[in-house]
């Protein structure tokens, strides 16, 4: 039994050395001159979610809609004239 384990260990060692030698031989034939590293997989990163921008987020757009709703005859005005009367102005 001991003889079988010794033969098995020698077979495993010989196989390991043979595979290792073959790996070194194929790496030395690489154009970079050996020591070739395996390609690293890119690290997965979740894509940032885009900020949702809708027309109802724009205060100027909402103000213009209110103006068009209250005064439909002024709907052709592109620029609001009462910006000075806005709640933020002093």
C-alpha positions as MATLAB code, in Angstrom:
seq = 'XXXXXXXXXXXXXXXXXXXXXXXXXXXXXXXXXXXXXXXXXXXXXXXXXXXXXXXXXXXXXXXXXXXXXXXXXXXXXXXXXXXXXXXXXX';
ca = [
       0.000    0.000    0.000;
       2.823    2.411    0.882;
       4.485    1.600   -2.424;
       1.274    2.581   -4.298;
       1.050    5.948   -2.474;
       4.700    6.692   -3.264;
       4.183    5.882   -6.972;
       1.027    8.002   -7.044;
       2.838   10.959   -5.446;
       5.666   10.685   -7.998;
       3.134   10.546  -10.856;
       1.369   13.677   -9.563;
       4.695   15.509   -9.152;
       5.843   14.544  -12.653;
       2.525   15.631  -14.156;
       2.689   18.979  -12.327;
       6.242   19.656  -13.496;
       5.362   18.730  -17.089;
       2.323   21.036  -17.163;
       4.325   23.850  -15.565;
       7.090   23.487  -18.168;
       4.548   23.566  -20.993;
       2.977   26.728  -19.595;
       6.335   28.464  -19.401;
       7.198   27.400  -22.941;
       3.977   28.810  -24.385;
       4.348   32.047  -22.402;
       7.920   32.577  -23.601;
       6.706   32.425  -27.217;
       4.400   35.360  -26.557;
       5.494   38.541  -28.410;
       5.818   40.451  -25.133;
       8.616   38.125  -24.047;
       6.970   35.900  -21.456;
       5.228   36.451  -18.191;
       1.933   36.925  -19.968;
      -0.863   37.797  -17.610;
      -4.390   36.627  -18.191;
      -6.831   39.311  -19.196;
      -8.661   40.794  -16.284;
     -12.412   41.038  -16.474;
     -13.749   44.544  -16.044;
     -15.331   45.193  -12.683;
     -19.098   45.469  -13.032;
     -20.421   48.831  -11.989;
     -24.057   49.782  -12.136;
     -24.832   52.523  -14.603;
     -26.009   55.725  -12.962;
     -29.653   56.374  -13.548;
     -30.284   59.429  -15.705;
     -31.974   62.328  -13.998;
     -35.518   62.546  -15.240;
     -36.189   66.002  -16.586;
     -39.744   66.794  -17.485;
     -41.348   70.025  -18.635;
     -43.257   70.300  -15.391;
     -39.944   70.703  -13.514;
     -39.213   73.992  -15.270;
     -40.700   76.992  -13.466;
     -40.560   79.197  -16.560;
     -42.453   76.605  -18.561;
     -45.155   76.336  -15.890;
     -45.429   80.108  -15.609;
     -45.841   80.380  -19.370;
     -48.531   77.669  -19.351;
     -50.454   79.540  -16.660;
     -50.173   82.750  -18.642;
     -51.446   81.024  -21.802;
     -54.312   79.454  -19.874;
     -55.382   82.721  -18.239;
     -54.840   84.938  -21.307;
     -55.205   82.848  -24.491;
     -54.875   85.956  -26.692;
     -51.314   86.457  -25.319;
     -50.235   82.950  -26.351;
     -47.903   84.347  -29.009;
     -45.668   85.941  -26.341;
     -42.431   83.999  -26.176;
     -40.825   85.960  -23.318;
     -42.746   86.655  -20.093;
     -42.828   90.348  -19.136;
     -43.740   90.087  -15.469;
     -40.515   88.381  -14.335;
     -40.004   91.312  -11.974;
     -43.232   90.358  -10.178;
     -42.017   86.843   -9.407;
     -42.222   85.762   -5.746;
     -38.422   85.583   -5.385;
     -37.812   89.193   -6.450;
     -37.754   92.013   -3.887;
];
